Amino acid sequence: GLDGNSDVYMNDVWYTKDGVDWSEATTHAQWEGRWLHRSVFYRDNIWVVAGQNCGDPDVWGQYRAVEACVKANGKSGSFLRDVWASPDGVSWKDATA
């Protein structure tokens, strides 16, 4: 996700057993920091799918993200198409490699 205080795309992983108390599994997973990704638990793995590493979610949400990418770096190609899997949230495997 995005750290709204510093505009940095994060790749930290957190877990909870009760939905109230959270613990950090890792500060920096092997995958690139991102926002607008999807995460699911399937077949004994956590999956992180795609996302975006460019854009400004504070300005009109995702609908303006492509425009913000173009302004920031002259391209709209900062959409991530990778898929990562982990059994524990600490060690990750690139499932698209």
Helices and strands as residue ranges (DSSP letters): E 2-3, E 8-9, E 13-16, E 22-26, E 38-42, E 45-52, G 61-64, H 65-73, E 79-86, E 93-94
